[in-house]
Amino acid sequence: MKKFCWLSLLVLSSLGNGLFAQFQGPVYKPDTSVKVYAYGSEKTLAWCGGFNNPQVQMADLNKDGLEDMVVFEPYLGVRTFINTGKAGAPVYVYAPEYAVNFPLIDGYMILKDYNCDGIADLFQQGGTGFAASTGYYNSKNQLCFKYYKNLYYNNDANVTGWVNAYNNPSDIPAIVDIDNDGDLDFLSYNVIGGNINCYKNMAVERGYPCDSIIIELKDRCWAHVYQAYWRTHILNYNCDETGIGPWSGGFKVTHQGNTLCLFDYDGDGDYDYLDGSISFNEMTFLLNGRIPNNPTGRDSMVSQDTNWQSNGKRIELPLWPAAFNIDVDQDGKKDLVISPNAANTSENYKCIWYYKNESTPGHPSYVFQTDTLMIDKSIDMGTGAYPTLFDYNKDGKPDLIVGSDGYYQSSGSLKSRLSYYMNTSTPGHPSFTLQSTDFLNISINDFQGAAPAIGDITNDGKQDLVLGHSDGTLSLFTNTAATNNVQPNWQLSAQQQTLKDVNNNIITVGGYAAPLIYDLNQDGKPDLIIGSQNGRLTYYKNVSTITGVVSLQFVTNNLGNARSDPKENFGGSSTPFIGPMDSTGKIYLLMGSNSGNLYRYDGFQDGNVTTPYTMIDSQYSYIDSAYQAYGTTYGEYGNMRSAPVVGDIDGDGKYEMFVGLIQGGIQLYQEGIIERTGITNISSPNNTVIQVYPNPTKDNITISLSNSLKEDALVSIVNIEGQQLITTTAAAGQTKINIPLPNLPSGMYVCVVQVNTNRYYNKFTILK
């Protein structure tokens, strides 16, 4: 069976089959060394990227005997947090290097040990409802997974043949040992109604070893309960063999939108549960009466609390809360973590509620602790962070200013703020210290979206502030300070609260305006470049002739033909940065995207505003913000959104890259060693193209060239660290090159074909 130890899969991206020269390898690597302080303490998870719809699970990621924390967000990927504390006193540290060992995950993620080896296994939606992968440790003692199977059964009298165990897309099922026989069972809401199916694992009953999952549909109406359109569940509900009960005609025919969390609330040996519904902000708790009432009978819910906890801190978490039964504090008793399950329409800051299990025998007690578990230790701006670097206090060090799409409001809308982190670095000790979470008090303006750009757009010698908004418009804050040598005094312009051009037309780019102030045409006046939802760049030339008055003239909405996510038909969410980004000192255009990939362009530095720019990276430094460290990408069709900015924050000569994420937080990357190739020629992606197959492969590849080689070529196989592992020569005239890959482990590699001073490359994966 193939082993899916997802060491570094799909870490590269290319434009179709286009391949680009100037292959550098990884220039940046994830970093957490820059300290961030707020309110007298350190934000120890500052650079983990924020949280919106987290599903929180536990597993021993590094085989040290301590449970670590794993957070999955649908369509966004996995983040991993190593426990550096001890039993009863955990200390979770963001460790992105473990996330790359997880496969692509769909829908939900549940980590449970099904095969009794003490190692967490992984369950997810898959293509059928329940897909299982087996956990194991690699040579570095890192938790990895290999696919096991999708779950099917064949004991349904109403259906011929094998049927998949069903889970509604977006629902979260329950995976527990429901009958206490030593193997895991599977429960989810029925596709035809509001009752729960129980898929029993028959491995023990059939005498199979513990490493087997063999399921049967055992109960179409588990626990005699039905969840209709309202909070109150119907108890003592009975289904016939089709799963239809006596009242079903008056209820919904199908059911979408439930999150199940089964746990033994009162410690009596049967499973009670919390149920989240897509229709409500609250959760319903249902108490199981099988034990002690009828220990040998069916599970049966006997009471419910429709606003749990009625006698404590009531869950009220917009929208569609989900509960997770995990041991957060590592005291041996599983706690409850609650988070919203509705993407893009739910609470995006106070979104991890923690109830500590303080139960004693016969006295269940879950006590609310916080609604910002882990969030209070991170930089989290709600949804869609936009960082920028600027020396605000004029001490010679760039400070960090962060805007966002906004924080969730009770009305369902978002309200944006700016946060200001002062650069408090000392030699060898880079750091930021929070000064304000509502910088400039912009929250009073009810902006939806605040993507900041700083530059002298009014041509008076002082740095102004422009904010881009989610509706595609912009606002100007003019600098009314006496000079540019003192701290700016930014005031919302009375004339340009909604920025207009020289013809008095409102400047708008359709959606998600991401401005950049930069003298593109090199005439000495800073121009306005605007990224947008459609993935392209809009360019306004600064034509001001009066000091202190902004005057912008529209030039193009397709600057340089540069585009984020060029395959995406519905928008790429371009977020531009221009400046040096490695120790070569050369200035490039870097754009974030809807996919999370970073696109790098060349060809604008001479003031060119008319001809196309050259894309030289479609995943700069292998960074994909869907996964935090050279991780698995979900492609160009997710809503991951990245917004990069680069600078040297501590004057050590190395650059830091800050990448804002859709989750509202920031990833930090540190410049490493650049591969010096000496190659300067850049080939158009329409010239010679190489394809690699089979892909994935096991022990060999074939390189197919669209045109025969006109001269000998050097062929190299490179790993993601930029190390050349195999080098060979291909003779002129060839169109196919066969390369054996002896003893290379599973992972992602790059095939590089060098013809004279031009290089072409493509990615491939080894799976063994």
Disulfide bonds with the S-S distance in Angstrom:
Cys5-Cys144 2.36
Cys116-Cys210 1.59
Cys221-Cys239 2.49
